[in-house]
Amino acid sequence: MAWSRSGTADHANSATLLIHGFGACKEHWRHNQSVLAQISPCYAIDLLGFGGSSQPRARLRGEAPHQGDFCYDFDGWGAQVAAFCREVVQIPVRIVGNSIGGVIALRAAQLLEEACEGVVLINCAQRTLDDKRLDEQPSLMRWTRPWLKSLVQQRWLSSSLFRNAANPMVIKRVLKQAYPSGNNLDRSLVSMLQKPADRPGAAEAFHGFINIFDDYLAPELMADLNMPVDLIWGAADPWEPLQEARRWAALLPCIRSLSVVNGAGHCPHDEAPEEVNPLLLRIIQQAA
């Protein structure tokens, strides 16, 4: 497992853990980790399958286990994060997650219970294609669902899709959508995302992830959560609409605040760190 730490853990009462989104890595917090470490130890982790962490063979639900394989789902990643907090951090932690990292943060918080002081969701994945939200989809999507599930279980197809997606031109095109202002969309960002994708086992996390059709939704995880949750949202996110975040904030008692970053997209922590870092510092100090 790959991870980094900024700031000293000596005599600290609590720490912060940063969890990246799908396809990203711990370096995606390049503009945040050192700033947050000024007030408490700050860790960033590479989820299994990404960055510098191992890339085990994907096991889909219902498949027979193989030695060393891994279910790339929110239970699996949540357990990884919870174990890291217990074994490495060893003090109460607040968890910050971007995109699917937000769902993982919520699942880890459930597992950690009182050892987690709170969660910050940055443009959390809303998982609109989950089976539990199928009635919200067009009739064609509902009708073709069984065929789609059967198709993407084929490893040859997922490997082919991954190879087509994991090239600099496609990565740049996706990033232009995710970073609508263009701020901090630089060569180092493209390289950061490209390098892990070139590793031999990189397609395994993709294979596992595109087969997650029935797993946790963020509101389900927050329904009985006994700790504060703060939302930070890039208003121009092309994939995770702000309207849904506002609905969560209105309905879920655990949500303490919703901060909107205008002009930013799916990754406001990296696109607009000058706006997001003060929000994170305020939340961390409020939780201390």
Order of alpha helices (4+ residues) and beta strands (2+ residues): beta-beta-alpha-beta-alpha-beta-alpha-beta-alpha-alpha-alpha-alpha-alpha-alpha-beta-alpha-beta-alpha-alpha
